[in-house]
């Protein structure tokens, strides 16, 4: 069995030349698939939920290593009939194993945080053979990654040669986790940083987290910053209203490290003032 080298030291490129499903003018006449599947590269898949199934339309990430895969987040809908996430993931793993045969290929299910639109599909995987589902609550996250003793540590998840770096990044949610994949250079920031409304639960924690992410990204080759939603329009500073099921004028999913620094600058500008603040590529609600 030939193993893949995920440790070249230089991020392997991928494609984000994709038109994301963004809803239909009428949900009754929905034309999008339940789940969009986009191969960033051969070993990295980005999934998006249909906005007609749930308006949040979160993105999820399936990363393949030599010995197991990880699914990061499970979407906003529990029903496998309306949201066939397990079937989709099973098909992708079968396709993977057809080209890279292995008898004992496992699946790990992790989360960017515990809000409902990121965990509802968990139940589809609880009885799946060879699968570990890590609860998204703070206690389970601390135990799994070892954050209980060292909340500032960089934890590691080994998929078999492909080792993710994981940080506890509270602020939006106290159990939020950011994942960095050295193989692709992708920084997966969940709902902490994305093109949309950055809802802040704990301002002091969010301030520390954004600073830490800027510092972290300054010491790694980050190719793209990928959050879990698109809520902005292509007009700077203008978002879609909450509950929108048709977003024909979305900006790209991907953000840059410079835009991450823009979030940091916005946090410093806002200071201790509560309110809703619009910036060109995101909004901050606290």
N, C-alpha and C positions, 0 to 999 in steps of 0.2 A: 504494500500500500504506500503510495507516494504522498508524503506530507507537503503541505504548502508552507513556504517560508513567509511568515507575516512580520519579519523583523528586519527588513532592509534598512531601516533608519530614515528613509525618505518616504513621506506619505504617497501611497499609490492613488493615482487620479481616478475620478469617476465622473459620471455625467449627471448634471442637473438641468439638462436641456429637455424639459418636460412641461407639458401643460397639465397642471393639477386639476382634478375634478373639483368643481367649485359650485355645484348645485345647478338646478334647472329653474327656468322662469316660473314653472308650476311644479310643485312637489308631486302632484297627481300625475303629471306627465314626465316624471323623472327619467332621464336617459343615461345616468351615470351607473357604473357598476357599484355593488355594495361596498367593495373595497378596491381601491386602485393599488396596483402593484408596480413599483418602479425599481429596476435594478440600477443602483448607483454604480456598482461594478459587480463582477461575478460573485463576490462574497458578501455583498452588502445590499440590503433591500429596504426601501422606504415604502410604507403603506399609508394610505389616507382613507379615512372613513367617509362615506357618502353623506352629504349634508341633508339629503332627504330622509336618511335614517336617523341622524341626530345633527342638529345645527352646529354643534361644536366642531365637527369634522376634524378630530384630532389626527395627528400624524403618529405613526408607530415605526419602530425600527427593528429589523431582524438581521442580526450579524452572525455569520458562520465562521467557526473555527475548525480546527482539525478533529476535535473530539466531541464538540457540542456547539449548539447555537444558543444565542440569547435573544429573547423577544423583550424589547423595552416598551412597556405600556400595552394595555389591552383594550383601549377604546372606551366609548361612551354607552354601549348597548350590551345588555346581558344576553339577549336572545340569539341563539345560533341560527335561527331561521331568518331573522332580519339582518343579522350581522355575523356572517359565517367566518369568524376569524380563525378558529381552530382548523376548519377545513382548508382555508387558504394557507395557513402556516404548514399544515401537514403536506399539502401539495408541493409547496416550495421546498420542504425538507426532502420529500421523495425525489423531486427533480435534482436536488443537490446530490443526494446519495447515488443517483444514477450515474453521475459523472465522477463521484468520489466515494466509492463503496466503503461502507463500514457497518459492522453488525450492531454496535452499541453506541449509536449516536444519540446524545441526550439533548434536552431542551431546558434552559433556565429562563424563567419569567421574572423580570425585574420591572421597576417603575421609576419614573421621574418624580412622582409624588402621589399622594393618596386621594386626590379629588376624584369625584365619581366618574368624570369623563376620561379618566386614565386607567381605571381598574375594573370596569364593569364586565369585561370579557374574561376575567380571571376564572370564573366558574367553568368555562369551557375547557380549561386545561387541568382541573384538579384531579381528574381520573385518567389523564393521559399517561401511558407508560413511559418510563424514562424521563419524567418531567418533574422539575422542582419549581414551585410557585412561591416566591418570597412575598409575604404580606407587605403592603405598602405603608403600614403604620410605623410610627417612630420606633417602638420597641423592637420590632422585627428587623427594621433597617439597621438600627444600631448593632444588634446582635450579628446579623449576617455580614456586615462590612467591618465590624470591629470599631465602630464609632463611639460605643459606650465609654470605652477607656480613653480613646484618642479622637475627639470630634474633629480635630483639624488634620487628621492623617489623610494621606492619599491611599485609598484601598485599591486592591487589584482583583480583577475577575479574569481568570484564565480559561479561555475557550479551546485550549489546545494550540499553543503557539501564538495565538492572538490574545493579547492581554490588555484589557481595558483598565484605565485609571478612573477612579470613582471618588467624588468629593461630596460630603454633606454640605448642602448649600441652602440653608433656611432663609426665610424672608417672605416668599410667596406662600410656602407651607413649611412647617417645622421639620418635616421628614423629606424635604426635597433633595434629590441626588442629581448631580451633573456627571455625565459620562464622557470621557475622552478616549478616542480610539486612535492610538499611534499609527496603526496600519493605514488609515485613510486621512488622518488629521482632522476628523470630524469631532466637533465639540457639541454634545447633545445636552441642551440646557432646559428642556422641558418648558414649564410656564414661567421660569425665572427670567429668561431673555427670549423674546420672540417678536415678530412684527405684529404687535397688537397691544391690548390693554394689560399692562403689568400690574396685577393686583397685589398689593403689599399687605401682608398680614402683620408682620413685625418689622417696623422701619429700621431699627438698629441692626437687626440681623440681616436685613436686605442690604443695608449700607456695607456691612462687613463682607457679605457674600459677593457683591458686585466688585468690590476692591480685590477680593481674593481671586475671582475669575479673571480679571484684567491681569493680575500678577501671574497667574498660572498660564494664561495664554501667551504671555510675554516670554515664557521659557520653553514653549513647545511650538512646533510647526502646525498651526491651526489653519486648515484649508477653508472651512466653513463653520459658522455657528448656526446650528439647526435647533429651533424650538419646536413646539408641538402644535402650533396653530398659525393661521394667518387671519388677522382681523382688520388690518389696515387696507385702505384703498391705495391706488397708485398716486393719488393726490397727497402730497406731504402733509402730515398732521391730521388727516381725516380718516376715521375708522368707519367700518360698517356697524350699524346698530346691533345691539345684543339680540340674538335670536334670528338673525338673517340666515336664510337658507339658499340664497342665490348671490354669489359674489363674482360677477363677471370681470371685475377690474382689480384683481389681486396683484400685489407686488410679488416678487420671488419669495420662496420660503427662506432661502439662505441669507445669512447676514455675515458681516465681516468682524474682525477684531477691532477695527476702527469704530464700527457701530457699537460694539460692546463698550468701548471707551466713551462713546457718546452717552450711553446709559449711565456710566459712572459720573460724567460731567453733569448730567441732568439731576442725579441724586444730590450732588454737591450744591447745585443751584437751588433746588427745592428746599434743602435744609429740613427744618423741623415743621414746616407748614403743611398741614393736611389739605387735601383737595385733589382735583383732577387736572393733570397737566399734559398738554399735547406737544409732542416733538415730531420732527419729520418722519421718523421710521417707527415710532412706538408712542404709547401713552403711559403715564404712570398714574395709577389710582391708589390713594392711600387714605 
